[in-house]
Amino acid sequence: MAKRFKRAGGTGIIFVSLLTWSIGGVPGDRSWVEKLYEHTVKNSEAARAQGLISGAVVGVHPAECVKLRESGWGEDEVEDFMRWTADLAARYVAEGRAVGFGEYGRPHWDAGPDAAALCDRVDAVSEVSGTAAQVRLAYLVINIVKDLIRSWGRRKIAVLVDEAFQVIGIERAGLYVKSLLNLIEYPPGDYERIVAIAATSEGLSREEIGRHLWAHLAPMWNMPKEGFRQLYEKLPGHKPPFEEVWRLTGGNPRVLAELYGSGWRTEDVVKRLIDSKYLATDTIRKWRDWLTEAIEDPDRLWGRGAPEDLLRWLVEKNLVIYNMHHREPQFWIDEPPPERDPELGIGRHVAWQTPLHREAVRRALEEVG
């Protein structure tokens, strides 16, 4: 079929999963769903082997819901099964084997209000629409690069991806990096040189990616003082003295932008940090003693049995960096931070993201009393 399609002038084709029983399977049988997805992927691979641009769209048609209800399955059973099929489809997309989800939603024929409501719940509970769009956008970069390698031939290629992990979820960060590695190790064509760089501003993905040997991890600290001074001098209008701005930001350009945008009202920036980081009273009160010590010295969180839940909360909120790297320049992108700088909240092993992040926690502690 792919050969005939190409001879007729076709250049690209998408294969969409059919119904389990369309390939001789049994409705509701998970093993047949896996075979169905594999069948769809192999069709797209066969089309690409003929020189066509092709991808697989995997998922289960709402007719499966209707069929299972007609055969006596309970609504909860059907919903659990369909949620599983969506999770499996998400894994195929995350691994780069499929380019998207397909067919989820309500029946496009009159199957009765109960069936329509059930299919709506499946779509909502599985978050198919949102997840598919987010994951597909992130993996679109990789698929585009594959097509470019095929068409360009031997070229120097750089793949730059920024903040993808916030879109696809931390739990998929490792798989995404593995997909970038596969692009290098198993390319669809020849290239002269290739490099892939994925950047993120959150800390939890470091742990997820670090479990594997798929990537070289290199942190980037805030701007060095002289470079930050040049940025500061570019800002028009009246502004506080440079040393004061440096003590507030620690060289963080985003916080500098926040201060400038607020008319240099430090109090406004701190309040926005408290709100955006959701420094809820109950959480602050629960960890008050530990946080009070960390305000004075972030290294108090290191090697003294600090609660794991607290450390994860601080990293997840991007309030601190835990387990700082060695300070030798070869381990960092650009200039590493100093070994210690109490004024900026930098410890040997733990550091506050910026002095204003530390100040936001300090104010939250004061509100608790």
N, C-alpha and C positions, 0 to 999 in steps of 0.2 A: 504494500500500500504506500509506503514511504517513497519507494522508487517511482511509482506512478504519479504521486503527488509532486515530486520534484520535476519529473519530465513535463508536467503540465504547467510548470512555472512557479510552483510553490516554493517559498523560502523558509517558512517557519510554521510549526504545528504544536499545539498543546494537547496532551492526552489527559483526560479526566476519568477518574475512577467511575465504574458503572455500579451495578448492584451485585451483591455477593452471589446471588443465584444466576447472574448473567454469565458467570464463568463456571457454572456448575456447582456453586457452593451452597451452604446452608445458612439461611438468615439467622443472625444472632450468634454465629460461631466465630469466636475471636480468631482462630487459626485461619479461617477463610478470609477474614478482613485483612490479615497480614499478607495472604496470597494475592488478594485483590490489589493492595498497594504495590506489591512487588511486580505484579503484572503490568501496572500502569507505568512504573519506573522503567521497566525493561523495554516497553514500547517507545518511550522517549529516548532511551539510549540507542535503540535500533535506528530511530529517525536521525539522531545526531551522527551516527556512523555513516549515514548517507549524505552527510554534509548539510543537513538542515538544522536550523535553530529550533530547539525543542525542549520542553520541560513537562514535568508531571504535576498534576493537581490531584491531591488525594483527599479522601473524605468519604462519608457515607451518606447516601441520598435519604431524604426524609421518608421515602417509600419504605425504607427498612423499619422505621418506627411503626408505620401503619401495619406492615406485614406481621411484625412481632405482636402487636396488640391484638390483631385478628387471630393469631395462633394461641392466644391465652396468656401472654406475658403481662405482668402487672406494670403500672406506669413507672413505679420506682425502678423496677428491673430494666425497663427500656431506657430510662434516663441514665442509669449507671453504665449500661452498655454503650450508649451513644457518647457519653462523656469519655469513656475509655477510647473509643475510636477517634475522637477529636484530639486527645492527648497523644495518641500514636501518630496521627497526622502531623501534629506539631513537632514531634521528634524527627519525622522525615524532613520537614522543612528546615528545622534547626541544623540537621546534619548535611543540608545541601542536596539531598536526594530528590526533593520535590521543591517546586517554586511557589506553591500556595495551597490553600484549602479549597474545597469545592463541594457544592450541592447541599451544604447545611442550610437549614431554614425551614419554612413551613411548606406543606404540599402545594403545588400549583394546580391542584384539582380539588373538587369538593370531597374532602375526606371526613367532614364533620368537625364541629367546634372542639371536641375533646382532643382529636388528633392534632389539630392546628395549635391548640394551647400547649400540648405536650412538646411539639417540635419547637415552639417558641421558647419553652423552658430549657430545652437542650441547647439551643443557640445561646441563650443568656448565661446559663450555668457554666458552659464550656468556654465562654468568652471567645467564641470562634472568630467573630468578625474583627474584634480589636487585635487579638493575638496574631491572626493571619496577616493583617495589614502591617503590624509592627515587624514581625519576623521577616515577612516578604521584602519589606523595604531594606532591612539590614542585609539580607542575603542577595538583594538585587545588585549590590556593589560587586560581589564575587562573581555572579553570573555575567555581568557586563564585562568584567576583566577577562573571563574565559573566552567570550566572543571576540574581544579585542586581540587576545593572543592568537586566536585562530586566524584572524583576518590580517593582522599586522606582520606576522612572521617574527623574525629575530629582531627584537627591540629591547631597550632598557625600560623597565617598568617599575613604577613605585605605586603601591596601593596604600592610601592613607584613610583611615577610618576613625572618626571622632565621636565619642559618647554612644557607641552602638550598644553597649551593655545596659545602659539605662533604658533602652528601647526594648531589647529582647529579653531582659531579665538576667540577674546575676547567675542564676542556675544554668543558663545557656552560654555563659561567657567562655567556658573551656571549650565547648563544642565549636563556638564561632572561631576561636583562635586556631583550633584544629583544622577547620575549613580553610583558613588562610594558609596554614602550613601545607595542606594538601594541594593548594593552588601552586605552591612552589615545587613540591616534590613530585606531583603527578599532573603536570600542566597538560592542557589539551593541544599544545603545540610547542614549538621551540621558542626560546627567548635567549637574549644575550645575558642579561642580568635582571634580577627581580628582588624587590624588598617589600615587605608588608609591615605597616606600623598601625597599631590600634591604640588609641589614647582614651583615657577615661579619668574623670575627676573624682570618682568615688573609691572607697577603700576596700569594700568587701570582695570585689572581683580579684584582687591580688591573691587572696587566700584560695579562691576557686581555681585560678589559672596556675598558681604556684604548685598545685598538687601534681601537675603534669610536667613533662619535659618538652612541651610543645612551643614554648616561647622563652625569649630572654627578657626578663623584667628589669626595667630601669626607671627609677622614679625621677620626677622633675620637681624641684622645690620652687618656692617663690622666687621672684627676680632678684639677682644680686644687686647690691646697694647702688652701684654706679649706673647700672642699666635702668634701675627704677628711678633714679634721679633724672635721667634724660626723659623718661616718660612723664614724670611729674612736671618738668619744665615746659613740656608741650601744652599743658593745660592752660587755657586762657583765664583771664580774670583774677580777682583777688583770691588768695589761698593761704592756708596756714604755713608756717615755716616747714621746710623739708624734713627736719629731724622730728618734728611732731607728727607729721604724716607717716614717716617711717616707723615710729613707735606704735602707731595705731594699726598699720597694715602689715608690717613685717615684710613688705615687698610684694604683697599680693595685688595684682593689677585689677582683679574683679572687685575687691574691697575698695580700692582706690576709686574705681568707677562709681561704686555705691556712694562713697563719701562726696564725690564731686556732684553726682546727681541729686544729692540731698542738700546741696548748698553748704557742705562741710559740717552739717549738724550730726555730730557723733551719736547723740542720743537717739535720733531717728533710725540710724543704721543698726544700733544695738537692739532697739525694740523690734525692728523687722527681723533680725536674726532670731530673737526669742520666739517670735510668732512662726517664722518659716521652719525653724528646727523643732517646733512644737515642744518647747521645754516645759512640759506640763508639771504642775505643782506636785502631783503624787510621785512622779518619777524622780524629780529633784529631791523631794523629801526622803524618799527611800534610800538614795545613795548620798545623802547630804555629807556625811563624814568623809567618805572617799573623795567626793568632788571638792570639798573644802581644802583637803590636802593637795589635790591635783592643781588647784588654782595657784598655790604657792610653788609647787614643783611637780611638773607632769610625771617625772620619773617615780613619784610615789606610787604610781599605778603599775610599776614594773617589779616583778619578783617578790611581791609581798602578799600574794594571795588575793589580789583584787578580784571581785566576782566576775565570772565569765560573761554574765548577762550585761553587766555594766560596761565592760570593755567592748562588747559587740554593739551595744547601743551607741556608745561614743563614736565608734568607727562608722557605723551605719548612718549616723547623723552628720558625718564629716566634720565632727568637732575636733577630733585628734587624729594623729597618725601614730599607730602603735607598732612597735618593733621597727624602729628606724634603721635604715641600711648603714653599712660601713660608710665612712665619710670620704674615702678615697675618690678622686674625681672620675676614675674609670667606671665606677658603679652608678654614676648619675648622668642625666642629661643636663647639660649646662653646669653651673656652679653648685656644689653641695652646700647644705646649711652648716653653720658652725657646730662644733662638738656640743657646746652648751651656750645658751643665751637666755638667762632668767628673765630679762626685760621683755623679750619677744615670746617667752613661753616655750622655749626649745630646750628639751632635755637630751640626755645621751641616748635614751631608748624610746622616749615618748615625746611628742611635741603637739602643742595646740596648732590648729590650722593657721590661725592668725591671732594677734593680741585681742582683736575685737570679738572673736569667737570665745576666747577665755573670758572676756568682759561680759558677754551675754550670759554665760553660765554663772558668773559672779552675781550679776543682777538677779538672776532667777533664784539663786540661793538667798539673797537678801529679802526677796519677796516672800519666801517660805518662812523666814525668821528663825 
